[in-house]
Amino acid sequence: MRAGALTGLQPDHRRLEQGKLFLEDVKALGRGSSAMVYSVRHRVSKKEFACKRIERGPARFQHDNLRDFLREVRILQRLHHQHIVRLIASYTDEATFSLILLPVANDTLESLLRQITPSANEQGESILRHAFGCLLSTLKYLQDHAIRHKDIKPLNILLSDQGSIYLCDFGISLDYSETKEATTEGRVLGFTPGYCAPEVGSGEARNALSEVWSMGRVFFDMIV
């Protein structure tokens, strides 16, 4: 892809052949179980993006990591909501599968809630009040578009410098737009104890209502 491919902030996904030629790291933003997120800068336009890099890992894990990467790309290509991260491009190299995203968020709801007295902070209190409606509209949007996020938790809710809310990390999400079947059963390989619905942790049948439980658990944290 030409060097200027990211200069216009196109809303559609772009496949970069050699992403590292066009992007330089600015700073690390956070780390998950198998991915690192960086703030990166386009070398020509100087615009900044978030880059989620999923480690390829040992050969025996590469197939699963590639599957999760491609799933997240496909799902984010379908989603266009003001409170969901936006996919700009993706690329692969010898070490990672990488997604280029907006916005560049330096904080999460989890870190805000970890403050000793978040409600005593006027800005934090304002963000929490604003977040309820934002997250409810996001959940409704996902259900209207036949997507189960499957890992709703404060760590996966980003906060921009302006206090805007964004749901991220769709690597284990389920797109049931074709099958029209939201219910799944059997052992669950990826979930977060404390934020997953009881039926998820026990491996029983779960569906879109399990997402409502998880969001309610997040709201509980925001209230107390």
Secondary structure, DSSP 8 states (H G I E B T S, - for coil): --TTTTTT--SS-EE-SSHHHHEEEEEEEEE-SSEEEEEEEETTT--EEEEEEEE--SHHHHHHHHHHHHHHHHHHHH---TTB-EEEEEEE-SSEEEEEEE----EEHHHHHTSS-GGGSHHHHHHHHHHHHHHHHHHHHHHHTTEE-S--SGGGEEE-TT--EEE---TT-EE-TTT----B-S--SS--TTTS-HHHHTT--B-HHHHHHHHHHHHHHHH-
